[in-house]
Amino acid sequence: MTNLVESDQWEEGVYQYETSDPVQGGPDGVDNKPLKQLANRTKYLFNRIAEILGVAKAYALAGGTANAITAAYTPAVQAIADGSVYRFKAGAGNTGAATFTPNATGDQAIPAAPIWGLDHAALKGGEIVVSGLCEVQWNASLNSGNGAWVLVRNSGGVQTAVAPAQGDSSAKVPTTAWLSTNIQALVASCIDAVASAAGFTLVTGDIGYLKLPSWLGGVILQWGWSSNVVSATTPVTFPIAFTSACWRVIATGYQVAYGVQAYTVLNSKSVTGFGWGAFANNSGSAPVNSTLAAQVQNWWLAIGK
């Protein structure tokens, strides 16, 4: 005595005995036909429940290529509906935009459709990795109404998401793209906030200054640069005037063209600025001529209060 062989298959109906049916046993006999159909339904329902509860393998091994992913399921997928979810174990990592189909062969083959991230945009590469467990959900409204698979779960891969708006103080997680765009503004905002709370005045950039509060002596540090013009002395005006004295100006120059070393000489200084002259190590010659002088730049640092 043997048992019926069950299949993981949903039977559309259960056979009804007819009065004319002969008595016939065996695996394909009419007497076993309705029993086999009921057994198949039972096995199918058991496996689906096991998948939902996570007690059985709930995915198919992916085929196709890295960016054109296919999967074959049992029973075979004959149609997809809005919200349909399929899981697969990736055989390769995607390198860019990718497509997916749960049935690429047979009479009921389903055309491949693009896979999009949670940001509802095409994949860019790295979202799917080798042996990653992925879950895609069909959204019929995306892709101009043509539908797209949304990658709702992807172990080991890059998770794409919608970046929060600038200034958003909610619990949304910022993306690396958002951080790259906004980190400088965030740092500058923090510096300004700390400086303001401590009584500092700070202007950043190639030309700027730092003014300490009175409880730190009111010291002012200024910096900047200027280009030499065709004259013996080039005047420079500080970003802000010192309150009482300019203690020291330190300057260094370089000659942009011709490969000639340059240096600067401080001619005068006051609370509002200073004057400088440009020279070059031009084979020991006198101060640079007008052609070279126009190419000399001077970077300076001044301190006072």
DOVOTI-443556 format. One line per field, with one value per residue (C-alpha): x, y, z; residue in three letters; residue number from 1. Coordinates in Angstrom, 3 decimals, padded with zeros to 6 digits. Layout:
BEGIN
east: c(X  ...)
north: c(Y  ...)
up: c(Z  ...)
residuo: c(ALA  ...)
num: c(NUM  ...)
END
This chain:
BEGIN
east: c(000.000  001.400  000.381  -000.685  002.094  001.165  002.142  002.556  -000.207  -003.515  -006.298  -009.041  -011.690  -012.326  -013.533  -017.045  -017.651  -020.025  -022.395  -020.723  -017.190  -015.607  -013.943  -010.272  -007.428  -003.769  -002.037  -004.010  -007.180  -010.498  -011.149  -008.071  -008.541  -010.570  -008.450  -005.285  -006.709  -007.627  -004.165  -002.528  -004.609  -003.673  000.036  -000.194  -001.964  000.456  003.504  002.028  001.243  004.741  006.219  004.139  005.196  008.816  009.189  010.051  012.094  010.100  012.096  013.249  016.815  017.247  018.384  018.992  021.788  022.876  020.657  017.965  016.785  014.411  012.896  010.791  008.172  006.073  003.315  004.280  003.220  000.728  -000.276  000.643  -001.667  -001.104  000.565  001.915  005.071  007.854  011.102  014.309  017.889  020.166  022.771  024.672  024.841  023.284  025.594  022.926  019.258  017.694  014.559  012.678  010.151  008.704  008.096  010.280  009.343  006.356  003.018  002.282  005.639  005.486  007.436  010.340  009.688  012.064  012.987  012.755  013.964  011.917  012.495  010.455  013.422  015.397  018.198  021.679  023.862  024.782  021.229  021.304  024.288  025.285  023.219  021.152  017.547  015.336  011.644  009.936  006.348  004.448  003.134  000.957  000.799  004.526  006.568  003.976  001.258  003.242  004.128  007.401  008.757  009.610  012.568  011.069  013.696  017.291  019.687  023.269  022.564  022.239  018.861  017.570  015.130  013.626  015.947  014.341  013.931  016.531  015.663  013.502  013.689  011.646  012.891  013.599  016.996  019.176  020.820  024.495  023.446  021.563  024.548  026.930  024.714  023.927  026.915  028.796  025.725  025.170  028.772  028.716  025.436  026.895  030.036  027.970  025.745  028.699  030.521  027.429  026.792  030.402  030.473  032.754  032.424  033.608  033.649  035.042  036.497  039.699  039.234  037.806  038.373  037.830  036.989  037.283  034.944  036.117  036.514  039.248  040.972  039.060  041.850  041.149  042.704  042.314  043.496  043.259  045.144  045.701  047.449  050.315  049.687  052.152  053.361  055.943  053.386  050.024  047.514  045.375  042.338  041.475  038.007  037.343  039.398  041.251  039.819  043.098  046.195  047.501  050.294  051.670  051.171  052.742  052.763  054.085  054.070  054.365  054.856  052.154  053.797  057.324  058.505  060.132  060.162  058.549  058.521  056.786  057.987  055.697  055.960  053.437  050.583  047.747  044.492  042.726  045.239  048.813  050.974  053.273  055.780  056.557  060.023  061.225  064.338  064.938  068.618  069.384  067.845  066.026  062.301  060.139  059.230  055.666  055.093  056.146  054.659  051.181  051.534  052.565  050.005  050.337  048.734  048.661  047.721  047.228  046.645  045.668  042.760)
north: c(000.000  003.395  007.012  009.518  011.803  015.402  018.457  022.088  023.120  024.939  022.932  025.053  022.437  019.029  016.252  014.909  011.174  010.381  007.400  006.192  006.276  002.846  001.684  002.487  002.819  003.721  007.124  008.316  006.334  008.144  006.920  008.837  011.963  014.112  012.919  013.917  017.344  017.945  016.758  019.173  022.065  021.135  021.047  024.352  026.102  024.601  025.897  029.380  029.623  028.352  031.087  033.785  032.540  032.317  028.600  027.625  029.003  031.996  032.954  031.780  031.717  034.534  033.899  036.120  038.658  041.249  043.970  041.766  039.570  036.630  034.181  031.022  030.236  027.150  027.307  029.388  033.022  033.595  037.190  039.982  042.332  045.704  045.030  041.569  040.745  038.372  037.430  036.221  035.473  037.451  035.657  038.881  042.504  045.134  047.686  050.158  050.262  046.787  044.888  041.910  039.324  036.470  034.393  034.782  031.600  029.694  030.765  032.927  034.762  038.152  041.028  042.401  045.732  048.170  047.875  051.163  052.101  053.438  056.903  055.788  056.222  053.723  051.828  053.313  050.327  048.568  048.232  044.461  042.325  038.719  036.360  039.260  038.436  040.858  041.617  043.498  044.774  045.609  049.178  049.553  053.353  053.996  054.357  056.561  054.023  051.117  049.785  049.126  046.802  048.642  047.176  047.221  044.973  044.192  042.632  043.819  046.376  050.137  051.354  054.299  056.656  060.112  062.738  065.155  068.760  071.285  072.459  069.380  068.639  065.426  061.893  061.218  059.654  061.834  060.225  060.626  062.841  065.096  065.239  066.058  068.956  070.326  069.490  072.719  074.802  072.838  073.301  077.020  077.391  075.632  077.783  080.940  079.813  078.984  082.193  084.277  082.621  083.212  086.814  086.120  087.715  085.476  086.071  083.094  082.853  083.859  087.322  087.471  088.138  086.883  089.360  088.083  089.368  091.929  089.291  087.773  091.115  092.175  090.868  090.983  088.572  089.413  087.749  088.102  088.493  091.009  091.244  093.620  096.428  098.430  100.718  100.771  100.211  098.419  099.544  096.974  097.834  095.540  093.924  095.957  098.685  097.849  099.706  101.064  099.441  097.108  095.222  093.097  092.290  089.128  088.759  086.309  086.569  084.346  085.010  083.327  083.199  082.889  080.555  083.413  083.412  086.467  088.084  091.063  093.988  095.821  099.561  100.920  099.908  101.554  100.555  100.575  098.808  098.525  098.991  096.443  096.181  093.126  091.846  088.773  086.641  087.473  086.572  089.106  092.016  095.034  094.990  093.211  095.138  096.013  092.765  090.574  092.834  092.403  088.668  088.779  087.938  088.607  086.569  088.363  087.981  090.906  091.008  093.901  095.194)
up: c(000.000  -000.981  -000.402  -003.001  -004.242  -003.356  -005.422  -004.363  -006.708  -006.426  -008.095  -009.640  -008.835  -007.251  -009.505  -008.960  -009.442  -012.238  -012.192  -015.339  -013.880  -013.631  -010.462  -011.102  -008.617  -009.001  -009.008  -012.050  -011.454  -011.322  -007.753  -006.537  -008.674  -006.203  -003.288  -005.137  -005.973  -002.323  -001.233  -003.695  -002.366  001.205  000.397  -001.468  001.436  003.969  002.065  001.638  005.362  006.170  003.977  005.675  009.121  008.023  008.705  005.132  002.267  001.100  -001.962  -005.363  -006.588  -009.091  -012.623  -015.618  -015.317  -012.768  -014.262  -015.845  -012.983  -013.442  -010.977  -011.335  -008.700  -007.954  -008.940  -011.955  -011.838  -014.640  -013.871  -011.474  -009.622  -007.992  -004.634  -005.551  -003.582  -004.634  -002.937  -004.515  -003.565  -005.870  -007.929  -008.728  -007.653  -009.893  -011.473  -012.545  -013.498  -013.287  -014.308  -012.851  -013.967  -011.853  -014.999  -018.082  -019.953  -021.265  -022.664  -019.617  -019.627  -017.877  -019.489  -017.482  -015.737  -014.022  -010.363  -008.468  -005.008  -002.112  -003.576  -006.617  -008.939  -011.017  -009.282  -009.666  -008.748  -005.518  -004.206  -004.794  -003.741  -004.360  -002.154  -000.894  000.023  -001.880  -001.807  -004.616  -004.746  -007.916  -008.104  -011.185  -010.879  -011.284  -014.460  -016.203  -015.476  -016.952  -013.511  -011.700  -009.032  -005.802  -003.911  -000.418  001.188  000.221  002.696  002.325  -000.390  -000.583  000.667  -001.346  000.319  000.014  001.531  004.000  002.991  004.162  007.646  008.344  012.088  011.989  012.676  008.967  008.287  006.004  003.002  002.119  -000.782  001.633  003.985  001.136  000.104  003.531  005.769  005.025  005.786  009.005  010.152  009.321  011.203  014.263  014.187  013.934  016.808  019.081  018.166  018.824  022.191  023.273  022.049  019.076  015.657  012.850  009.089  007.162  003.676  001.861  003.333  006.829  010.495  014.031  016.761  020.321  023.039  025.566  028.272  026.069  025.522  022.396  020.144  016.389  013.903  010.194  007.003  003.241  -000.028  -002.801  -006.169  -006.834  -009.302  -011.406  -008.625  -005.887  -003.123  -003.148  -000.515  001.344  003.434  006.342  006.365  009.542  011.201  014.387  017.374  018.754  017.196  014.518  016.229  013.431  009.719  008.340  004.555  002.016  -001.769  -004.758  -008.431  -010.487  -013.912  -015.308  -012.519  -010.561  -006.757  -005.193  -001.785  -000.236  001.848  004.277  003.629  006.109  008.420  010.333  012.025  008.655  006.413  005.167  002.073  000.490  -002.326  -004.479  -005.291  -007.141  -007.071  -010.704  -010.929  -008.223  -010.093  -008.663  -007.770  -010.287  -013.381  -014.269  -016.179  -013.293  -010.626  -012.056  -011.454  -007.786  -005.101  -001.414  001.370  004.713  008.364  010.755  014.520  016.798  018.818)
residuo: c(MET  THR  ASN  LEU  VAL  GLU  SER  ASP  GLN  TRP  GLU  GLU  GLY  VAL  TYR  GLN  TYR  GLU  THR  SER  ASP  PRO  VAL  GLN  GLY  GLY  PRO  ASP  GLY  VAL  ASP  ASN  LYS  PRO  LEU  LYS  GLN  LEU  ALA  ASN  ARG  THR  LYS  TYR  LEU  PHE  ASN  ARG  ILE  ALA  GLU  ILE  LEU  GLY  VAL  ALA  LYS  ALA  TYR  ALA  LEU  ALA  GLY  GLY  THR  ALA  ASN  ALA  ILE  THR  ALA  ALA  TYR  THR  PRO  ALA  VAL  GLN  ALA  ILE  ALA  ASP  GLY  SER  VAL  TYR  ARG  PHE  LYS  ALA  GLY  ALA  GLY  ASN  THR  GLY  ALA  ALA  THR  PHE  THR  PRO  ASN  ALA  THR  GLY  ASP  GLN  ALA  ILE  PRO  ALA  ALA  PRO  ILE  TRP  GLY  LEU  ASP  HIS  ALA  ALA  LEU  LYS  GLY  GLY  GLU  ILE  VAL  VAL  SER  GLY  LEU  CYS  GLU  VAL  GLN  TRP  ASN  ALA  SER  LEU  ASN  SER  GLY  ASN  GLY  ALA  TRP  VAL  LEU  VAL  ARG  ASN  SER  GLY  GLY  VAL  GLN  THR  ALA  VAL  ALA  PRO  ALA  GLN  GLY  ASP  SER  SER  ALA  LYS  VAL  PRO  THR  THR  ALA  TRP  LEU  SER  THR  ASN  ILE  GLN  ALA  LEU  VAL  ALA  SER  CYS  ILE  ASP  ALA  VAL  ALA  SER  ALA  ALA  GLY  PHE  THR  LEU  VAL  THR  GLY  ASP  ILE  GLY  TYR  LEU  LYS  LEU  PRO  SER  TRP  LEU  GLY  GLY  VAL  ILE  LEU  GLN  TRP  GLY  TRP  SER  SER  ASN  VAL  VAL  SER  ALA  THR  THR  PRO  VAL  THR  PHE  PRO  ILE  ALA  PHE  THR  SER  ALA  CYS  TRP  ARG  VAL  ILE  ALA  THR  GLY  TYR  GLN  VAL  ALA  TYR  GLY  VAL  GLN  ALA  TYR  THR  VAL  LEU  ASN  SER  LYS  SER  VAL  THR  GLY  PHE  GLY  TRP  GLY  ALA  PHE  ALA  ASN  ASN  SER  GLY  SER  ALA  PRO  VAL  ASN  SER  THR  LEU  ALA  ALA  GLN  VAL  GLN  ASN  TRP  TRP  LEU  ALA  ILE  GLY  LYS)
num: c(1  2  3  4  5  6  7  8  9  10  11  12  13  14  15  16  17  18  19  20  21  22  23  24  25  26  27  28  29  30  31  32  33  34  35  36  37  38  39  40  41  42  43  44  45  46  47  48  49  50  51  52  53  54  55  56  57  58  59  60  61  62  63  64  65  66  67  68  69  70  71  72  73  74  75  76  77  78  79  80  81  82  83  84  85  86  87  88  89  90  91  92  93  94  95  96  97  98  99  100  101  102  103  104  105  106  107  108  109  110  111  112  113  114  115  116  117  118  119  120  121  122  123  124  125  126  127  128  129  130  131  132  133  134  135  136  137  138  139  140  141  142  143  144  145  146  147  148  149  150  151  152  153  154  155  156  157  158  159  160  161  162  163  164  165  166  167  168  169  170  171  172  173  174  175  176  177  178  179  180  181  182  183  184  185  186  187  188  189  190  191  192  193  194  195  196  197  198  199  200  201  202  203  204  205  206  207  208  209  210  211  212  213  214  215  216  217  218  219  220  221  222  223  224  225  226  227  228  229  230  231  232  233  234  235  236  237  238  239  240  241  242  243  244  245  246  247  248  249  250  251  252  253  254  255  256  257  258  259  260  261  262  263  264  265  266  267  268  269  270  271  272  273  274  275  276  277  278  279  280  281  282  283  284  285  286  287  288  289  290  291  292  293  294  295  296  297  298  299  300  301  302  303  304  305)
END
